């Protein structure tokens, strides 16, 4: 499990997320639990936490198919978007709203790719 959590922390660092934003993506664990994720060699995580970690990893994969430069991917996550499902919010704001919205962002990226518009810009 350590490998998946390490991937989560690396991805969210690359996305330029704050510690508070990372915690929200993991389901807003209390301090003791949060530090368990950081400090323990083999942390135990719940099924829900695992699903959230997996969602971040999968979204990062979809994002890497849309943007080749990780800096551009991070910039896109923090950029206001007008089309659905964003409606004037940033993709990150959508992600922080919950797992259903997380799926909406992944679906958006996948649909752009399947429609031949791989890049999230333009």
HELIX and SHEET records of a PDB file:
HELIX    1   1 UNK A    2  UNK A   14  1                                  13    
HELIX    2   2 UNK A   19  UNK A   25  1                                   7    
HELIX    3   3 UNK A   31  UNK A   39  1                                   9    
HELIX    4   4 UNK A   47  UNK A   66  1                                  20    
HELIX    5   5 UNK A   70  UNK A   77  1                                   8    
HELIX    6   6 UNK A   91  UNK A   95  1                                   5    
HELIX    7   7 UNK A   99  UNK A  114  1                                  16    
SHEET    1   A 2 UNK A  80  UNK A  81  0                                        
SHEET    2   A 2 UNK A  89  UNK A  90 -1                                        
END                                                                             
